[in-house]
């Protein structure tokens, strides 16, 4: 006899603690099973998806690096798992790659910040919060006595808390990777402890600085104000009224814990599109207003304009972004964009009634040779080609 356990089939899963610096062989699999790697809570769909009508199929060509490319080449060259284009509420392009299926939930990465940002508007409309200028500690006493004291909901929503935070994905010791490890380990209040230890770099509201910790706190504030899980509120206010096809999920900071408002949730490609359509429709679903009048206009307007010191962060320069709104990036062309790690993006052109969703697995340093190709610049070229094709 032996004390060893009986052999049984077991999956080999990517290490959750290294989520932000997985090698390419883990990305396309791991981004589809985030709810198996982290604690999570479902966002229930209605059970009957609202139909999304299909329009004439989009075809296009564009030139990048002197080479003419089409849709298939774009997806292959840029490691794209899901591609969706909506025009006037009609699907004109829907493609899947890297093994992604129609019902698979791909990681939102930080595009979920823009979803959580819209829930702030819903909470204002419902009276769960009184004002964007309420201090964080009013709803979350656990942050009192730290450098976050005096920071308001508006500061969290616009990434202007003034706290010194390192959003350096390739550095295992950066704040964002320490945050990620706390989530993987389910450390009780590990993220709050990390945030309480941050030093102040600027007065709140005076400077934009990208900080995933800010949106984590924003999600905690909303859940505390509501007195119930944020996932349930998202289901009630957007997921079910919008007729989403599939359950989504928020990841949690520990077993049975709090939703992560700013990263690694999961949803299916067409439901990304339905969310984009809700924003294009000014927060009105089937004639029912769910967001305050003027909220979408305010959210998609720059609260901060980027200066020279900001140009090297993320895709600001390549995507030609001019500023940051209520958890939305604002383009020089007037577009609003939700961006996430490794190539996740929701692009909105409200004037053209256009939405483009791209779900990707951009390879990351240090696992691929430097310099990395400028995939966001190519995504911009592809977007311009979509606009030109639809206009013609």
C-alpha positions as CSV (number, residue, x, y, z in Angstrom):
1,X,0.0,0.0,0.0
2,X,1.0,3.6,-0.6
3,X,0.0,6.9,1.0
4,X,0.3,8.6,-2.3
5,X,-2.9,9.8,-4.0
6,X,-4.4,7.8,-6.8
7,X,-3.4,9.1,-10.2
8,X,-6.2,11.0,-12.0
9,X,-6.4,13.2,-15.1
10,X,-5.5,16.8,-14.2
11,X,-5.2,19.9,-16.4
12,X,-2.0,21.8,-16.7
13,X,-3.0,25.5,-16.1
14,X,-1.0,28.6,-16.6
15,X,0.3,30.0,-13.3
16,X,-2.1,32.7,-12.1
17,X,0.6,34.5,-10.1
18,X,2.4,35.3,-13.3
19,X,-0.7,36.5,-15.2
20,X,0.7,39.8,-16.5
21,X,4.0,38.2,-17.9
22,X,2.9,34.9,-19.3
23,X,4.9,33.6,-22.3
24,X,2.9,33.5,-25.5
25,X,2.2,29.8,-25.2
26,X,0.0,30.5,-22.1
27,X,-1.8,33.6,-23.3
28,X,-4.3,32.3,-25.8
29,X,-5.4,29.5,-23.5
30,X,-5.2,31.4,-20.2
31,X,-7.2,34.4,-21.3
32,X,-10.1,32.1,-22.1
33,X,-10.2,30.5,-18.6
34,X,-9.5,33.3,-16.2
35,X,-12.4,32.3,-14.0
36,X,-10.6,28.9,-13.5
37,X,-7.4,30.7,-12.4
38,X,-8.9,33.4,-10.1
39,X,-11.8,33.5,-7.7
40,X,-14.8,34.9,-9.6
41,X,-18.5,35.7,-9.4
42,X,-20.9,35.4,-12.4
43,X,-22.8,38.3,-14.0
44,X,-26.0,36.5,-14.9
45,X,-27.4,37.0,-18.4
46,X,-31.2,37.0,-19.0
47,X,-31.1,33.5,-20.6
48,X,-32.5,34.8,-23.9
49,X,-30.0,36.9,-25.8
50,X,-31.3,40.0,-27.6
51,X,-30.8,39.5,-31.4
52,X,-28.0,41.5,-33.0
53,X,-28.9,41.8,-36.7
54,X,-26.3,41.2,-39.3
55,X,-25.7,43.7,-42.1
56,X,-23.7,43.4,-45.4
57,X,-20.3,41.8,-44.7
58,X,-17.4,44.2,-44.4
59,X,-14.4,43.7,-46.6
60,X,-11.4,46.0,-46.6
61,X,-7.7,46.4,-47.4
62,X,-5.1,48.6,-45.7
63,X,-1.4,49.2,-46.0
64,X,1.0,48.8,-43.1
65,X,4.8,48.9,-43.4
66,X,4.4,49.1,-47.2
67,X,2.5,45.8,-47.3
68,X,-1.2,45.6,-48.3
69,X,-3.2,43.5,-45.7
70,X,-6.8,42.3,-45.3
71,X,-8.8,41.1,-42.3
72,X,-7.3,37.6,-42.1
73,X,-3.7,39.0,-42.3
74,X,-4.6,41.6,-39.7
75,X,-5.8,38.9,-37.3
76,X,-2.8,36.6,-37.9
77,X,-0.2,39.4,-37.7
78,X,-1.6,40.9,-34.5
79,X,-2.5,37.7,-32.6
80,X,-6.3,38.5,-32.6
81,X,-8.7,36.1,-30.9
82,X,-11.9,38.0,-31.5
83,X,-12.9,40.8,-33.9
84,X,-16.3,42.5,-34.0
85,X,-17.5,45.6,-36.0
86,X,-20.9,47.1,-35.3
87,X,-22.4,49.8,-37.6
88,X,-25.8,51.4,-36.8
89,X,-26.5,48.5,-34.5
90,X,-25.7,45.8,-37.1
91,X,-22.8,43.3,-37.1
92,X,-20.8,43.8,-40.3
93,X,-17.8,41.8,-39.2
94,X,-17.4,38.9,-36.7
95,X,-14.3,36.7,-36.6
96,X,-12.8,34.3,-34.2
97,X,-9.2,33.1,-33.9
98,X,-6.8,31.3,-31.5
99,X,-9.4,28.7,-30.6
100,X,-11.9,31.3,-29.2
101,X,-15.5,30.1,-29.5
102,X,-18.7,32.2,-29.7
103,X,-19.6,31.5,-26.1
104,X,-16.1,31.7,-24.6
105,X,-15.4,34.5,-22.2
106,X,-12.2,36.2,-23.0
107,X,-10.4,38.3,-20.4
108,X,-11.5,41.9,-20.5
109,X,-8.2,43.0,-18.9
110,X,-8.6,46.8,-18.2
111,X,-11.5,47.3,-20.6
112,X,-13.7,46.4,-17.6
113,X,-12.6,49.7,-16.0
114,X,-14.9,51.4,-18.6
115,X,-17.7,49.0,-17.6
116,X,-17.3,49.8,-13.9
117,X,-17.1,53.5,-14.8
118,X,-20.6,53.3,-16.4
119,X,-21.9,51.6,-13.2
120,X,-20.9,54.7,-11.3
121,X,-23.4,56.6,-13.4
122,X,-26.1,54.0,-12.6
123,X,-25.3,54.3,-8.9
124,X,-25.8,58.0,-9.1
125,X,-29.1,57.6,-10.8
126,X,-30.2,55.0,-8.3
127,X,-29.1,57.2,-5.3
128,X,-26.6,54.6,-4.0
129,X,-24.0,57.4,-4.0
130,X,-24.7,61.1,-3.6
131,X,-21.9,62.7,-5.5
132,X,-18.7,62.1,-7.4
133,X,-17.0,64.4,-4.9
134,X,-17.8,62.2,-2.0
135,X,-14.5,61.0,-0.3
136,X,-13.6,57.4,-0.6
137,X,-13.4,56.8,3.1
138,X,-17.1,57.7,3.5
139,X,-17.9,54.4,1.8
140,X,-14.8,52.4,2.6
141,X,-13.5,53.2,6.1
142,X,-10.7,50.6,5.7
143,X,-8.8,53.2,3.5
144,X,-9.1,55.9,6.2
145,X,-5.8,57.1,7.7
146,X,-3.9,56.3,4.6
147,X,-2.7,58.5,1.7
148,X,-6.0,57.7,0.0
149,X,-7.8,59.8,2.7
150,X,-9.3,62.8,1.0
151,X,-9.4,61.2,-2.5
152,X,-12.8,61.3,-4.0
153,X,-14.8,59.1,-6.3
154,X,-14.1,61.5,-9.1
155,X,-10.4,61.1,-8.6
156,X,-10.6,57.3,-8.8
157,X,-12.8,57.6,-11.9
158,X,-10.3,59.8,-13.7
159,X,-7.1,58.2,-12.4
160,X,-6.1,61.3,-10.5
161,X,-5.7,60.1,-6.9
162,X,-2.2,61.4,-6.8
163,X,-0.8,58.2,-5.4
164,X,2.6,56.9,-6.6
165,X,1.8,53.6,-8.3
166,X,4.0,51.6,-10.7
167,X,2.0,50.1,-13.7
168,X,5.0,48.3,-15.2
169,X,3.9,44.9,-16.4
170,X,7.3,43.5,-17.2
171,X,8.6,44.2,-13.7
172,X,7.6,41.4,-11.3
173,X,8.1,43.7,-8.3
174,X,5.9,46.6,-9.7
175,X,2.8,47.6,-7.8
176,X,0.6,46.1,-10.5
177,X,2.3,42.7,-10.4
178,X,2.2,42.7,-6.6
179,X,-1.5,43.5,-6.8
180,X,-1.9,40.6,-9.3
181,X,-0.2,38.1,-7.1
182,X,-2.5,39.1,-4.2
183,X,-5.4,38.3,-6.4
184,X,-4.0,35.0,-7.5
185,X,-3.3,34.0,-3.9
186,X,-6.6,35.3,-2.6
187,X,-4.8,37.2,0.2
188,X,-7.5,38.6,2.5
189,X,-7.3,42.4,2.2
190,X,-4.0,42.1,0.4
191,X,-4.8,44.7,-2.1
192,X,-6.0,47.2,0.5
193,X,-2.8,46.7,2.5
194,X,-0.8,47.4,-0.7
195,X,-2.8,50.5,-1.4
196,X,-2.5,51.8,2.2
197,X,1.3,51.7,1.8
198,X,1.5,53.9,-1.3
199,X,3.1,57.3,-0.9
200,X,1.6,60.5,-2.3
201,X,3.1,61.9,-5.5
202,X,0.7,64.8,-6.2
203,X,-2.3,66.4,-4.7
204,X,-5.6,64.6,-5.6
205,X,-7.2,65.9,-8.7
206,X,-4.1,67.7,-10.0
207,X,-2.5,65.1,-12.3
208,X,-3.5,62.0,-14.3
209,X,-1.5,58.9,-13.6
210,X,-2.6,55.4,-14.6
211,X,-3.3,53.4,-11.5
212,X,-5.2,50.1,-11.6
213,X,-5.4,50.3,-7.8
214,X,-7.7,53.4,-8.2
215,X,-10.3,51.4,-10.1
216,X,-10.0,48.5,-7.6
217,X,-11.0,50.9,-4.9
218,X,-13.8,52.3,-7.1
219,X,-15.3,48.8,-7.4
220,X,-15.0,48.4,-3.6
221,X,-16.8,51.7,-3.1
222,X,-19.7,50.8,-5.4
223,X,-20.2,47.4,-3.7
224,X,-20.1,49.0,-0.3
225,X,-22.6,51.8,-1.3
226,X,-24.9,49.2,-2.8
227,X,-24.6,46.8,0.0
228,X,-24.5,43.9,-2.4
229,X,-22.1,42.3,-5.0
230,X,-21.2,44.5,-7.9
231,X,-21.7,41.5,-10.2
232,X,-25.3,41.3,-9.3
233,X,-25.8,45.0,-9.9
234,X,-24.1,44.8,-13.3
235,X,-26.5,41.9,-14.2
236,X,-29.5,43.9,-13.1
237,X,-28.6,47.3,-14.6
238,X,-26.9,46.3,-17.9
239,X,-26.4,42.6,-18.5
240,X,-30.1,41.5,-18.4
241,X,-31.7,44.6,-19.8
242,X,-29.3,44.7,-22.7
243,X,-30.1,41.0,-23.5
244,X,-26.6,39.6,-23.2
245,X,-26.3,36.1,-24.5
246,X,-23.8,34.7,-22.0
247,X,-23.1,35.0,-18.3
248,X,-20.0,37.2,-17.8
249,X,-17.9,37.3,-14.6
250,X,-16.0,39.6,-12.4
251,X,-12.9,38.2,-10.7
252,X,-12.6,38.5,-6.9
253,X,-9.9,39.6,-4.6
254,X,-10.3,36.5,-2.4
255,X,-12.7,33.5,-2.0
256,X,-16.2,35.0,-1.7
257,X,-14.7,38.4,-1.7
258,X,-15.0,41.7,-3.6
259,X,-15.2,42.2,-7.3
260,X,-12.1,43.6,-9.1
261,X,-13.5,46.7,-10.8
262,X,-10.5,47.3,-13.0
263,X,-9.1,44.1,-14.4
264,X,-9.4,40.5,-15.7
265,X,-13.2,40.1,-15.8
266,X,-14.5,37.9,-18.7
267,X,-17.2,38.2,-21.3
268,X,-18.0,36.8,-24.8
269,X,-17.3,38.8,-28.0
270,X,-20.8,39.6,-29.0
271,X,-21.6,40.7,-25.4
272,X,-18.6,43.1,-25.6
273,X,-20.4,44.5,-28.6
274,X,-23.7,44.8,-26.8
275,X,-22.1,46.7,-24.1
276,X,-20.5,49.0,-26.7
277,X,-24.0,49.5,-28.2
278,X,-25.4,50.5,-24.8
279,X,-22.9,53.3,-24.6
280,X,-23.5,54.3,-28.3
281,X,-27.2,54.5,-27.3
282,X,-26.5,56.9,-24.4
283,X,-27.3,54.4,-21.7
284,X,-30.8,53.8,-23.0
285,X,-31.9,50.2,-23.5
286,X,-35.2,49.4,-25.2
287,X,-36.5,52.9,-24.5
288,X,-35.5,52.7,-20.8
289,X,-32.9,55.1,-19.5
290,X,-30.4,53.4,-17.2
291,X,-27.7,56.1,-17.0
292,X,-28.3,59.7,-16.0
293,X,-29.0,62.2,-18.7
294,X,-25.6,63.6,-19.9
295,X,-23.6,60.9,-18.1
296,X,-22.2,59.3,-21.3
297,X,-21.3,62.8,-22.7
298,X,-19.4,63.5,-19.5
299,X,-17.7,60.1,-19.3
300,X,-16.5,60.3,-22.9
301,X,-15.1,63.8,-22.6
302,X,-11.5,64.4,-21.4
303,X,-11.2,65.2,-17.7
304,X,-7.4,65.3,-18.2
305,X,-5.4,66.1,-21.4
306,X,-2.2,64.2,-21.9
307,X,1.1,66.1,-21.8
308,X,4.5,65.2,-23.1
309,X,5.3,63.3,-19.9
310,X,2.4,60.9,-20.6
311,X,3.2,60.0,-24.2
312,X,5.3,56.9,-23.5
313,X,2.7,55.2,-21.4
314,X,0.9,52.2,-23.0
315,X,-0.6,53.0,-26.4
316,X,-1.1,56.8,-25.9
317,X,1.2,57.8,-28.7
318,X,0.5,54.9,-31.1
319,X,-3.3,55.2,-30.6
320,X,-3.2,59.0,-30.8
321,X,-5.0,59.4,-27.6
322,X,-5.5,63.0,-26.3
323,X,-6.9,62.5,-22.8
324,X,-8.8,60.5,-20.2
325,X,-12.4,60.7,-19.1
326,X,-14.4,58.7,-16.7
327,X,-12.4,55.5,-17.1
328,X,-12.4,55.9,-20.9
329,X,-9.5,57.0,-23.2
330,X,-10.4,59.8,-25.5
331,X,-8.9,59.9,-29.0
332,X,-7.6,62.9,-31.0
333,X,-10.3,62.0,-33.5
334,X,-13.1,62.3,-30.9
335,X,-13.4,58.6,-30.4
336,X,-13.8,56.9,-27.0
337,X,-11.8,53.8,-26.3
338,X,-11.5,51.2,-23.6
339,X,-8.1,49.6,-23.5
340,X,-6.8,46.5,-21.8
341,X,-3.5,44.7,-21.4
342,X,-2.2,42.6,-24.4
343,X,-4.4,44.2,-27.0
344,X,-8.0,44.3,-25.7
345,X,-9.9,47.3,-27.0
346,X,-13.4,48.7,-27.4
347,X,-13.4,51.6,-29.9
348,X,-16.5,53.9,-30.2
349,X,-17.2,56.6,-32.8
350,X,-20.5,58.0,-31.7
351,X,-20.9,60.3,-34.7
352,X,-20.5,57.3,-37.0
353,X,-22.6,54.9,-34.8
354,X,-19.6,52.6,-35.0
355,X,-18.1,50.2,-32.5
356,X,-15.0,47.9,-33.0
357,X,-14.0,45.3,-30.5
358,X,-10.7,43.6,-30.7
359,X,-9.6,40.8,-28.3
360,X,-6.0,39.8,-28.6
361,X,-3.0,38.1,-27.1
362,X,-0.1,40.5,-27.9
363,X,3.1,38.8,-26.9
364,X,4.9,40.5,-24.0
365,X,8.4,41.3,-22.8
366,X,10.6,39.6,-21.7
367,X,9.4,36.6,-23.8
368,X,9.8,38.1,-27.2
369,X,12.7,40.0,-28.7
370,X,12.7,43.8,-28.3
371,X,11.7,46.1,-29.9
372,X,8.1,44.9,-29.9
373,X,6.1,45.7,-33.1
374,X,3.8,48.7,-32.8
375,X,0.6,46.7,-32.9
376,X,-1.5,49.7,-31.7
377,X,-0.4,51.7,-34.6
378,X,-1.5,48.9,-36.9
379,X,-4.8,48.7,-35.0
380,X,-5.3,52.4,-35.8
381,X,-4.6,51.8,-39.5
382,X,-7.1,49.0,-39.4
383,X,-9.7,51.2,-37.7
384,X,-9.2,53.9,-40.3
385,X,-9.7,51.3,-43.0
386,X,-13.0,50.2,-41.4
387,X,-14.3,53.7,-41.3
388,X,-13.3,54.3,-44.9
389,X,-14.9,51.1,-46.1
390,X,-18.2,51.8,-44.3
391,X,-18.4,55.3,-45.5
392,X,-18.0,54.2,-49.1
